[in-house]
Amino acid sequence: MRVRAWQARVMDPNGWYFCLQHREVESGAGCRSVDRLGPYPDAGTAAQALEIARQRTKAADEAERRWDETGRGRDEED
């Protein structure tokens, strides 16, 4: 497979990725970066990309909820 110049700049040639379009694990150059999650250190971790993303999103949503409950980050009236 031919590596395009933009792929060499944005993709880790040794990394593993999960392609959202094809629902497959890929290594090195492959589908467009906007269609991929990663890089991950190995194929097994890349295969878990959707679950990892779900867990991270859930954790971020929970952190935001806690932040909102404390009133931090809001403009307070003097």
Residue pairs with C-beta under 8 A, 6 or more apart in sequence:
1 29
1 30
3 13
3 28
3 29
4 29
7 29
7 33
8 29
10 33
11 17
11 28
11 29
11 30
11 33
11 39
12 38
12 39
13 28
13 29
14 27
14 28
14 39
15 27
15 28
15 38
15 39
15 40
15 41
16 25
16 26
16 27
16 38
16 39
16 40
16 41
16 42
16 43
16 45
16 46
17 25
17 26
17 27
17 30
17 31
17 36
17 37
17 38
17 39
17 40
17 46
17 49
18 24
18 25
18 26
18 36
18 37
18 38
18 40
18 46
18 47
18 49
18 50
19 25
19 26
19 30
19 31
19 35
19 36
20 35
20 36
20 37
21 31
21 35
22 31
25 43
25 46
25 47
26 36
26 46
27 43
30 36
37 46
37 49
37 50
37 52
37 53
38 46
38 49
39 46
40 46
40 49
45 52
67 73
68 74
